[in-house]
Amino acid sequence: MNLIPDRIPETGDYYCTWATQARIRPMEMGDDAKDVRENMNEDVLFGERGILSEYMKEIRPDLIALLDDGWDVPPGTRNPENTGRFGSLEPDPARFPSFTGTPEERLGKICRKISSLGWRGTGVWVACQMPFADGEAPETVDKAREYWEDRAAMCSRAGISYWKVDWGRMSENADYRVMLTESVRKRAPGLMIEHYPRGMYPPFGKYVCGEDRMIDDEIMYNRRILENSDFLRTYDVLGEFSTAITMNRVGLLAGSWLCASDRCRGILNVEDSVYLGAALGCSVGVMRHQRFEKGRERESTARYAEVVRAVRWHRIAPPFAFRSDEVRVSDRLLTDSYAYPPREPDVWPFVAGKTMSFRAPEAISRRCELPRAEGDAIPFLAASKNPLTGAYSIAALDRTTGGKTLEYLPAKVSAYVGEPCDIGVFGRYESLTLEFDRDISGKRVLMQDIFSDSAEDVTAGVRRVSGRLVIPGELIDRICDRHNPGDTSAPGIAIKLAD
């Protein structure tokens, strides 16, 4: 029996090329954004070891392939020196010489190539500005509207399904971002659009949930942007603090009284925090990759199985619209810290030689009670009850403490599920106790590694006591022990109670 359906909903999940561009670039290249941008071209994407032709084969039908910063500007482009070059949405001929024709024809050929490789669709990074000449005044919203309606129509005809609207000289202008969404809705209604909120920069954070409150201007801005976003990206993070920072940002947004509108999907995108996305009903922008190069990989790079499990779980519990009144955030804060080694040159975000600490809520839940953990060393916790399918999801997430980065800390975790339903469990546990609103002691328990296609009857290995199901952490580990060499992924399992 396979607990994971073949049917794949439209989740907005995507694989973003940016981090892979950075980590597989030639060693002689430098470390700034220009050098990462240089590694965006057709050979990197589609060549013999191309990242779109070789990566994510198990889940391409679930994922949009998103071409990040650099695809539509000439090689050698820098920011801020050449900022005016960004925003054309036309594939640069020098980067894609095999894709000939008009800009729309070139873009269409790239989309068809990506589709032929089995990806769900094609997304593109979009600068929040029109191209401009040096010294030219910023465009007005009205002046830009015609331009962006044309760009949206062109992208739709070519086959683009997703816009990731990022930085640009109009990026802090809420009216401008709303205009972009209106242009998409008018000329390309099937195109999904992503924005990002204010108050999230720099990548190591600006506010601590539970201690600080965003200023009123930022709160009002973010309310309006969520109402006009299909996906609202929680924004860039320091990799070593990816879970802590993203947990904190979700908590901050929850405390800003946000509510999705009926105009857009209003879903949070938590980037590469894939198990957080699986547990909280958020979309993901996968950044990790499958090519290991000594000296460049982060711990999460080696955890590819987590990506597969999180994305496949979204077939059962797809991302859903964000409403602050459905979110619970724990009062207790956990502190992560890490001492960055010195390095030359020190590149963005300029943390070399510094010890950084970050605080975030212990637990966050959506449409359900907060999960609970016992022990001296406890993980971050996340859980949700999906309004679309009724599925329950829970994750015990990684921490960065004691000189170790993104480490899972098994603990005794308890959570209230309510009525029996499909259940997804992510992370490592000493034990997991799931509480139900009725007696489940007569039910059989089926468990499946979400990476796999078959479930196992594990009834003999768990305890069923009236309305409680107690699962040993060793059982969860055993179900998910078939990793590729070098993959340090934590488990991700599906559970079903059967008669």
Secondary structure, 3 states (H helix, E strand, C coil): CCCCCCCCCCCCCEEECHHHHHHCCCCCCCCCHHHHHHCCCHHHHHCCCCHHHHCCHHHHHHCEEEECCCCCCCCCCCCCCCHHHCCCCCCCCCCCCCCCCCHHHHHHHHHHHHHHCCCCEEEEEECCCCCCCCCCCCCCHHHHHHHHHHHHHHHHHHCEEEEEECCCCCCCCHHHHHHHHHHHHHHCCCCEEEECCCCCCCCCCCCCECCECCCHHHHHHHHHHHHCCCEEECCCCCHHHHHHHHHHHHHHHHCCCCECCCCCCCEEECCCCHHHHHHHCCECEECCCCCCCCCCCCHHHHCHHHHHHHHHHCCCCCCCCCEHHHEEECCCEEEEEEECCCCCCCCCCCCCCCEEEEEEECEEEECCCCCEEECCCCCEEEEEECCCCCCEEEEEECEEECCEEEECCCCEEEEEEECCCCEEEEECCCEEEEEECCCCCCCEEEEEECCCCCCEECHHHCEEECCEEEEEHHHHHHHCCCCCCCCCCCCEEEEEEEC
